[in-house]
Amino acid sequence: MNVNITPKVSQQLNIPEKYIITVLNLLEEGATIPFIARYRKEKTAGLDEEQLRKIVLTYESENKIYTRREEVLRLINEKGKMTPELEESLR
């Protein structure tokens, strides 16, 4: 799990970050969305399956963007073309 992304997911979905992290940790441990929705309500403040799926989809989307951004930054740095302004605009 990339903790750099969880605040953004939290903001987009208007769900407290601690629940985003909890859901992602449960999924990493092998729990399924239906299992979390039914048997881990106390850990997720009663998030339903739809909300859990939105967390997963939003996290995956943001993670792809983050990964690509880091790759672009690395490539620009390797070519020696990075400027402070460019780096700031990409972050």
Stockholm file with secondary structure:
# STOCKHOLM 1.0

chainA/1-91         MNVNITPKVSQQLNIPEKYIITVLNLLEEGATIPFIARYRKEKTAGLDEEQLRKIVLTYESENKIYTRREEVLRLINEKGKMTPELEESLR
#=GR chainA/1-91 SS CCTTTHHHHHHHHTCCHHHHHHHHHHHHTTCCHHHHHHHCHHHHTTCCHHHHHHHHHHHHHHHHHHHHHHHHHHHHHHTTCCCHHHHHHHC
#=GC SS_cons        CCTTTHHHHHHHHTCCHHHHHHHHHHHHTTCCHHHHHHHCHHHHTTCCHHHHHHHHHHHHHHHHHHHHHHHHHHHHHHTTCCCHHHHHHHC
//
